[in-house]
């Protein structure tokens, strides 16, 4: 590989090859890039959603309500399960989002002990703008790949995710 095309992961792999030529670093090379891509895209998504006054975690809550379809209502337990959050972590996010007017909590009419979380009109408008902005950031990150490469990469990552 030409030096101009090398990245930080290549440098790490070269260092291991020099001190441990017996070590197969192919998995390290792959996951090193996955981790770096995840970090870079996480930062980019934080910036995109930050323009709307929400964090990535808060985006996830409002987006989950939006994706649930009309009436855009779920229980805190359903939200926690979908987002793999503890109830304590979910409560903090719900408090902040409710204070910002993006969602509201009401008693569950079918369960006296339960609550329902519903996206507000303001939250609906905000999430529709934020999700569009986020997708554009992701699309821009893929500009170096052809549509066919994106499809192959998506298929391979789906297969890897299922394996882990």
Secondary structure by P-SEA (a helix, b strand, c coil): cccccccaaaaaaaaaaaccccccaaaaaaaaaaaaaaaaaaaaaaaaaaaacccaaaaaaaaaaaaccccccccaaaaaaaacccaaaaaaaaaaaaaacccccccccccccbbbbbbcaaaaaaaaaaaaaaaaaaaaaaccccaaaaaaaaaaaaaaaaac
